[in-house]
Amino acid sequence: MVVSVFKAKTTLQKQMVVEVQARQYAIKIDEPKELVGTDIGMNPVELVLASLGACQMIAAQVYAKKFKVAYDELHVEIEGDLDLDDFSDKGDVRLVFT
């Protein structure tokens, strides 16, 4: 079994802005203005969804090549719901992502 170790470093910059560094790449993560962010980047949930979609695309490419499946385009659309009541002190709510 081949095991690869991946690492990322996150640093809070200001308000809700977080810089993430992995290898030689860096991205900024933020919240939209309606969630008290400055909207300069994807929020963490959007980044998780994008990562899942990218994994599906990469796996599809690997298997298409392996099984000689031709395609013109590949698309994945992913949606998630996040209950924000716990962030807004609307009661004793456990933060849940589905």
C-alpha positions in Angstrom: 0.0 0.0 0.0 1.3 3.4 -1.0 0.5 6.1 1.6 0.9 9.8 0.8 0.8 12.4 3.5 -0.7 15.8 2.7 -0.5 18.9 4.9 -2.0 22.3 5.0 -1.3 25.2 7.3 -4.1 27.7 8.1 -3.5 31.2 9.5 -6.2 33.6 10.6 -5.4 37.0 9.0 -8.2 39.3 9.9 -11.9 39.0 10.8 -13.0 35.8 9.0 -10.2 35.7 6.5 -8.0 32.6 6.7 -5.0 31.9 4.5 -4.3 28.3 3.7 -0.9 27.1 2.5 -0.3 23.7 1.0 3.0 23.0 -0.8 3.8 26.1 -2.9 0.1 27.1 -3.1 -1.9 29.6 -1.1 -5.6 30.5 -1.0 -7.7 32.8 1.1 -10.9 31.5 2.7 -13.6 33.9 3.9 -17.3 34.1 4.7 -19.8 36.1 2.6 -20.8 39.5 3.8 -24.2 38.2 5.1 -22.2 35.9 7.4 -20.0 38.8 8.7 -17.1 38.1 6.3 -15.6 40.3 3.6 -16.3 37.8 0.7 -12.8 37.7 -0.7 -12.8 34.0 -1.2 -14.9 30.8 -0.9 -16.2 29.9 2.5 -15.0 26.7 4.2 -18.2 24.8 3.3 -17.8 25.8 -0.4 -14.2 24.7 -0.3 -15.1 21.3 1.1 -17.8 20.9 -1.6 -15.3 21.9 -4.3 -12.7 19.5 -3.0 -15.2 16.6 -3.0 -16.2 17.5 -6.6 -12.6 17.7 -7.6 -11.9 14.2 -6.1 -14.9 12.8 -8.1 -13.6 14.4 -11.3 -10.1 13.0 -10.8 -11.4 9.5 -9.9 -13.7 9.6 -13.0 -10.7 10.6 -15.2 -8.6 7.7 -13.8 -11.3 5.1 -14.3 -12.3 6.5 -17.8 -8.7 6.0 -18.9 -8.4 2.6 -17.2 -11.6 1.3 -18.9 -11.1 3.2 -22.1 -14.3 5.3 -21.7 -14.5 8.4 -23.9 -16.3 11.5 -22.8 -16.6 15.1 -24.1 -17.2 16.8 -20.8 -17.5 16.0 -17.1 -19.4 18.0 -14.5 -20.3 17.5 -10.9 -22.7 19.8 -9.0 -22.7 19.4 -5.2 -24.9 21.1 -2.6 -24.7 21.1 1.1 -26.9 22.6 3.9 -25.5 24.2 7.1 -27.6 25.0 10.1 -26.3 28.4 11.2 -28.4 28.8 14.4 -25.5 27.9 16.6 -23.5 30.8 15.2 -26.3 33.2 15.9 -27.0 32.2 19.5 -30.6 31.0 18.6 -30.5 28.2 21.2 -28.5 25.1 22.1 -28.0 23.8 18.6 -25.3 21.4 17.5 -23.5 22.7 14.4 -24.4 20.2 11.6 -23.4 19.9 8.0 -25.4 17.5 5.7 
